[in-house]
């Protein structure tokens, strides 16, 4: 018998390139993620597992405790034009501390 551990990775499938219309990167392509899409994927994962009688055992996210502007959305409503203000990642966009806490609260509510 196999023991299965189900983990949701809402970050990688939600990476996209955008072209901000203003700011330092106006007219240039930059990688980002829409926080609403990340939240929606986690919500869907919990719903699927609830319907199937299984347990979501983990969520993989890329985040930082810093005040970066690499993913749009969240409580501050970051937009594509905000990305250049504090984009520090040289690889993939990460959730900032506010977005990470918002996601953690969603997970805590749904995991009960």
C-alpha positions in Angstrom: 0.0 0.0 0.0 1.3 3.4 -0.9 1.1 6.5 1.4 0.4 9.6 -0.7 1.2 13.1 0.4 -0.8 15.7 -1.6 0.9 19.1 -2.0 -0.3 22.1 -3.9 2.2 24.3 -5.8 0.2 27.4 -6.8 3.2 29.5 -7.8 4.8 27.8 -10.8 1.7 27.4 -13.0 0.8 31.0 -12.4 3.9 32.7 -13.6 3.4 35.1 -16.4 5.1 38.0 -18.2 3.6 41.4 -18.3 4.7 44.8 -19.8 4.1 47.6 -17.3 2.9 50.9 -18.9 4.7 53.2 -16.4 7.6 53.1 -14.0 11.2 52.1 -14.5 10.2 49.0 -16.5 7.6 50.6 -18.8 7.5 48.8 -22.1 9.7 45.9 -20.8 8.7 42.4 -20.1 8.9 41.2 -16.5 7.9 38.0 -14.8 5.2 38.2 -12.1 2.3 36.3 -10.5 -1.2 37.4 -9.8 -1.8 36.8 -6.1 -5.5 36.3 -6.8 -4.6 33.3 -9.0 -2.4 31.8 -6.3 -5.2 32.2 -3.8 -7.7 30.6 -6.2 -5.5 27.6 -6.8 -5.1 26.9 -3.1 -8.9 27.3 -2.6 -9.5 24.9 -5.4 -7.1 22.4 -4.0 -8.8 22.5 -0.6 -12.2 22.1 -2.3 -11.1 19.1 -4.4 -9.7 17.3 -1.4 -12.8 18.0 0.7 -14.9 16.6 -2.1 -12.7 13.5 -2.5 -12.3 12.8 1.2 -8.5 13.3 1.0 -6.2 15.7 2.8 -4.1 18.5 1.4 -0.9 18.0 3.3 1.1 21.0 2.2 1.4 24.1 0.1 4.7 25.1 -1.7 5.2 28.8 -2.0 8.0 31.1 -2.9 8.0 34.1 -0.4 10.1 36.5 1.4 9.7 38.5 4.6 10.7 41.6 2.7 8.5 44.4 1.3 9.0 43.4 -2.3 6.7 44.1 -5.3 7.1 41.0 -7.4 3.6 39.6 -7.4 0.5 41.8 -8.1 -2.6 42.0 -6.0 -3.0 41.3 -2.3 -4.2 43.7 0.4 -2.3 46.7 -1.1 -3.6 46.0 -4.6 -0.2 46.0 -6.3 -0.5 46.5 -10.1 1.9 45.8 -13.0 3.1 49.4 -12.7 4.1 48.8 -9.1 6.5 45.9 -9.9 9.6 48.0 -10.5 9.4 49.8 -7.1 10.9 46.8 -5.2 11.4 43.9 -7.5 14.5 42.1 -6.1 14.3 38.5 -7.3 16.8 37.5 -9.9 14.9 34.2 -10.6 11.1 33.9 -9.9 8.7 36.4 -8.4 7.9 35.8 -4.7 5.1 36.8 -2.4 5.9 39.6 -0.1 5.3 39.5 3.7 1.7 40.8 3.5 0.7 38.4 0.7 2.4 35.5 2.5 0.4 36.3 5.7 -2.8 36.6 3.7 -2.2 33.2 2.2 -1.3 31.7 5.6 -4.6 33.0 7.0 -6.5 31.4 4.1 -4.7 28.0 4.7 -5.3 28.2 8.4 -9.1 28.8 7.9 -9.4 26.0 5.3 -7.3 23.5 7.1 -9.7 23.4 10.1 
